[in-house]
Amino acid sequence: MKEAAKNLIESMDELMNRLMKETVNRDTLKNMSADDLSGIRQCFKVIDTSKELLLAEADKLDRIEDKLDKLLEIESRKIES
């Protein structure tokens, strides 16, 4: 799960980089209001926070899956015995 989350984050980063290259240039920034700039900064903060949360949750799910696999292995040994 964590690997899938990393792949998703990489795709998000590529998309955001492409979007910024295509839409933001010197003239755009010069004519942008302080509120617009603040909104863009806030958007990046939300995206960064969501990436951190995504990785943390994926890591947690991987740990849970590992524990469940161990429990299933122990249970199957009991059944075989």
N, C-alpha and C positions, 0 to 999 in steps of 0.2 A: 504494500500500500504506500509506503514511504517513497518508493521509487516512482510510482505513478504520480504522487504529489509533486515530486521534484520535476518530472517531465511536464506537468501542467504549469508549474511555476516558470519553467524555462520558456514554454510557449507564451505565457502571459508577458514575460519580459521582452521576448522578440516582438510580439504584437505592439506593446507600448513603445518600444524603440522605433519601430516602423511608423507608427502613428505620429509620434513626436517629430520625426524627420520630415514626414510629409505635410504636416500641418503647422508646425511652429518654425517661423523664420524671424529674421531680424525685424522686419516691418511689423509682423504680428506682435512681437514682444513690445516694440516701441509704442504701439497703439492700444495695448492691453491695459485695462484699469487695474488698480490695486486689488479690487474685489475679485476680478477674474484670476489674477495671479495667485491670490490667496486660495481661491477655489481649486485651482490646479494643484497647488501644494497639498491641500487637504485631500484631494483625490489620490495623490501618490501615497500619502500617509495611510489612507484606508486600504489601498492595494497592498502596501508593505505589511500592514497588520494582518490582512487576510492571508497573505503568504505564510507568515509566521504561525498563524493559527492552523492553517492547513497542514503544515509540516508537523506541528505538535500533535494534532489529532491523528494523523497518519502513523506517527511513531507510537502513539498510545494503542491504536488498533493493531499494529504489528506485534506489540508486546502481548496484548490480549490473545491474539491468534497463536503466538508461540506457547503461551501457557495452556491454552485449550488443546493444542497439539500434544503437549506433554501429558496432560490429563487423559486424553484419548489413548495415548500409547500405554499409559499405566493401566487403564481400564481394559484395553484389549489383551494385555498380558495376563490380567486376572481371569479373564474369560477363557483364555487358552490353557490356563493351568488347571 
